[in-house]
Amino acid sequence: MSDTGGHDPDSNELSPEQRLEPQNTRLINAGIVTIHDMETLRACVAYENANQQRVQILRQLEERATEICSRDD
């Protein structure tokens, strides 16, 4: 079991493709919410820009970046 105060360390082992390509939008949302660092987020933005270029997904990634930056301040 993971502790309730931190994030799941295994979540960073998902590739951008695994986070952004499921057919179920709830899985995509979960993949985005479990991004905890800017390096992973940048990789996902690059993947999305190179492949699907879905505006809604890019907006969600932008919102997640804002959350990560505000947490780090």
BELNORHU-V169415 format. One record per helix or strand. SS is the DSSP state (A for helix, B for strand). FROM is the first residue (numbers start at 1). TO is the last residue. Records with the same first field share a line. If there is no record, write none. Layout:
BEGIN
SS=FROM-TO / FROM-TO
END
This chain:
BEGIN
A=9-13 / 16-20 / 25-33 / 38-50 / 55-72
END
